[in-house]
Amino acid sequence: MAMWNVTTCTAYTTVSYTLRECIFFFFFFFFFYECLAFWVAYGVDEKLLGVLFFIIMRNGFSAGLKSSLRCL
C-alpha cells in the first residue's frame, strides 16, 4: 500500500512538473515575442539584443523549445 502511494505521488509530481513547464514556456515565448516586436518598432541597440540572445542560449533555449513542443 505504501509503495502504491509513493508511485502515485511520483507520477502526479511528474505530470504537475510537465504542466507547469509547458505553461511557463508558453508565457515565456509570448512575452519574448511581444518584447521583440516592441524593440523592433522602437529601435534597440544591437548589442542589447546580442546580450539577450546570449543569455537565452546559455540558459538552454533549445531545451526549453523542446519542452514546450513536447506538450503540444
Secondary structure, DSSP 8 states (H G I E B T S, - for coil): -HHHHHHHHHHHHHHHHHHHHHHHHHHHHHHHHHHHHHHHHH---HHHHHHHHHHHHHTTHHHHHHHHHHT-
